[in-house]
């Protein structure tokens, strides 16, 4: 089940964030302002999910592996996937 959750998180992070928000206490007490979760939901959802995972699973300690995961999450959020799809559809 956790592997299925990870696959779902990679493919649809906004859906996973909505499910976590409505059906768990995952985001409770992590943010002092509602601005950061809203901005993260729209602009960098994978990075926001990883940030909350580090807060829960690693106790908020930013050691080597959490930082590696953060870099991967930023790369996923920043990748120009839509530009590649657009070019492929124009070529056909």
N, C-alpha and C positions, 0 to 999 in steps of 0.2 A: 504494500500500500504506500509506504513512503516514496518508493521509486516512481510510482504513478503520479504522486503529488509533485515530485520534482519535474517530471516531464510536462505536466500541466503548467507548472510555474514558468518553465522555459518558453512554452508556446503561447501562453495567455496570462501574463503576470497581472494584468488588471482584473481579470476574472478571479484569480486566486486571492488578490487583495480584497476584493469585494466579499468573497466567501469567508475569508478570515475575519473581516470586520463584522459581518453580520452573524456569524455562527461561532465565534470564539472570543476570547479576551486577549488576543495576540497583540493588539495595538494599545491596550490600556496602560496609561502611565508612562509611555515612552517619549511623548512629545509635550512640551509646555505650551505650544501654540498649534493651532489647526492649519496654519499656513504651510508648514513643511510636508505634512502628509498629502495635502491637496496638490502641491507642486510636484511632489514625487509621483503621485498617481498619474498625472498628465504627462510629465516630461521624462522621468527616469524610474519607471516602476520596478524593474529588476534590481536596481541599486537600492531602492527603498526596501524591497523585500529582504535583500541581503543585510542591510543595516539592522532591520528588526531581528533577523536570525542571529546576528552577532550579539545583539543585546540579550536575547533569550538563551542561546546555546553556549556562548562563550563568556557570558557574564559581563559583556561590554568591554572586554579586554582585546585591544587591537594588536594582536601578535602577528606572526608571519602568515599563517593560513587565513585568518580573516582579511588581511590586507590583500592577499592573492585573490581571494574571492571577490573583494571589492573591485579590484582591477578588472577581473573577468566580467563582473556585472556592468561596470562602466563601458567596457568594450561592447557588450551586448546591446546596451541602451544606445550607444553612440554609433553603431554600425549603420551604414547607409543601405539598408535592405530594400527600402522602397525605390531608391534610385536604380538599383540593379533590376528589379522587377519591371520597372517602367521601360528601361532600355531593351530588355528582352521582348516585351510585348510590341515595341515599335519595330523591332527587327523582323518580326514574323509577318 
